[in-house]
Amino acid sequence: MASRRSNRIAGQFDARLIEMLESPAYRVASLSCRMILDRIAIEHAHHGGKDNGKLPVTFDDFVDYGVHRQAVSPALAEGEALGLFFITEHGRAGIGDFRSSNKFRMAHRPVGNEEAGNEWNRIKTIKAAKAIAKTARAPWRRPAKRDKRHHRPSTMAAIS
């Protein structure tokens, strides 16, 4: 009777180093950023574990996966800044043949015969990782709400 291994995984999976999961970059990544990474990993699996660096994922793929529409762009910027994944080819909006999706590379997976880049490993502290993530997301931050009590009255109200 042959013994079965108890740690066998029956389906496709994405191997992530514990070192990555414990890294400051991964620990400060927002939920949206992690969902983006997960969706890119799913695309990698759909390509048979090949084509890292050429993984096409559309904006709508991220939204369909559950990333809020307004969170996609900030999460992409955050993930690149933290070194978790990279856009290797920028896509473009359009109709039919003029449309193309972004192509991605996951930092924790090898590209061809090259070793994994593991760029997330360059960030050594939580404080540094938080600052990098905040700076990357900054262009998409909503402006603070104005206090209506200090709003100048309209000219029509001033005339009456």
Secondary structure, DSSP 8 states (H G I E B T S, - for coil): -----TT---S------HHHHTSHHHHH--HHHHHHHHHHHHHHHHTTT--TT-EEE-HHHHHHHT--GGGHHHHHHHHHHTTSEEEEE--B--SGGG-B-EEEEETTS-BTTB----GGGG---HHHHHHHHHHHHGGG-------GGGS---HHHHH-
